[in-house]
Amino acid sequence: MLAPVADSSRRWPGVFERESPFVVLVARETIPGLTRAHDLLRQHLSGYAGRADVLGLVTVAARPGRLPAEIRRYRDVVGSLAGQLWQVPWVEEWTLVEPEKLPVWTPGDVQLPRKRRIDPLDEVPPEIHRLGSEIVAAARSALRESSYDADARMFEE
């Protein structure tokens, strides 16, 4: 649902010329999902992830309702290793369609105030708008603070 991102197919990106070095890990809020994210963060922090620069972790609700305390605590620990932790809530409608049919947020999209509940299959929900904006802001900040040869234009609005 975020236009400026790509799936690296469970591998650390190679960070080739003109490729972004920035990575956001995504995990479902389950013990297996968070354990996999934890393993990847330990690999990164040990220096075995190449030139990738982790901006943070996005967790996606695995079910509606409250998160069990054990999972919430583990999510917070894993998120602290990632630096930034973002959370995507459960949206029932997303389970009904293929991911390619979901609306897509693009940097520069303006979120208009709504008086009615939006349809998450037709419009980008506020949580995704906020997530996209915060990830782009984190990438811009990291780019300003780094010496990467990455093309900064990919993060401009």
N, C-alpha and C positions, 0 to 999 in steps of 0.2 A: 504493500500500500504506500510505499515511499519511493518516489521516482528516482532520487539520486543514489539508490543503493543497489547492490547486486549480491547474489548468493554465491559464496565461494565453495559450495558443495562440501562442507565439513572439512575444509582444508584451510590452512593459513594462506593468504594471498601471496603471490610471488613478489609483489611490489616492483613490477617492471617499469621501464621508462614511461612517464606520463600517467602512471597508475596511482591511485590514491593509496597511501600506506595505512589509512584509518580503517579500523575494524570495530564493529559493534556486534557483540555476541548476542544471540537470541536463544532463550530457553523457555520451555513450558514450566509452569510452576508445579512441578512434581519432583520427588526425590531423584528419579533417574535423570530428568532434564537438568536439574540444578547440579547434579554430580558431574555430568558431562561438561557443563560450563565451568565448574570448579577445576576439573582436569585440564581444560584448555587454558584457563587463567594461570594455573601453576606452570604449565608448559611455557606460556608466554613470559611469566615472571622469572623463569629459569634461563631465559635466553634462547629457547628452542623454537621460536616462532618466526624467525627471520626478522625483517625490518618492519613488520606490522606494528602498528601503534593502536592499542586498545583504547577506545573512547569511553566504553562502558558496556553495560549489560541491560538488555531488554528482557523482561520476563512477561510471559503471556499466561493469563489465567487458564487453568485446565478445566475449570468447571465454574458454574455460577455460585454465588454465596461467599461466605467467609472462608478464608484460607486457614487450614489447620495450623496451630501454633508451631509445630515442629518444622513444617515447610516454611512458614514465615521467618522463623529464626535462621534456618539454613539459607534462605534467599538473602537475608540481610548480611550474613557472613560472606557469601559468595559475591554479593553486590559490592561489599566494601573492598574486595580484592580488585574489582573492575574499575573502581573509582567513582563512576556514576551509575546509578541504578534507575531505570525507567520501568514503569509497569503498564501493561495493556490489560484492560478489564475483559471479562467474559462478554462476548456479544453473540447471542444465540443465532442471529441471522447469518453470521459469517460461516456457520457450520453447514449452511444450506446450499452454498455455491462453490464453484472452483475459485481458487485464489485469483486467477487472471480476471475474474469478473467483478472483483471488488473495486471501489473507487480508489483513485491514486492521488496522493498529496504530492505537490511539486513546490520547491522553494519559491517563495514569492506569492503563493496562493494566499488570498486574504479570507479570513474566516469572518463571515458576517454574523452579527447577533441574531439568534433565532428565538421566536416566541413559541414555536411548536417543536415537538420532538422530531429530529431528523431521521430519515430512513438510512441506516448504515450501509445499505446496498446501493443507494443512489448518491449519497453525499459523504464526504470524508468526515468522520466523527471528530468532535473537538479534541478528544484524547490523542488521536492520530495526528491531527494538525499540530498540537502542542509537542508531541514526540518528535515529529519531523523538524520543527523549528529548533528544538533544543539540541538535536543531533547535529544539525547544520551549524549551529552556534558553537558547539563543542569542537567540531572540525575546524572551523575558522580560528578559534582560539588556539587550538593545538598547532595549526599551520603557522600562525604568527609567532608562536613560541619555539618553533622547530627550525631546523636547517634543511628540511626536505626540499628536493628539487621538484616537488609535485606542482602541477599546474593549478594555481590558486583560483583561476576562473571557474573551476568546477563547483566551487562553493559560493559563488556570487549569486545574488538574487536577481 
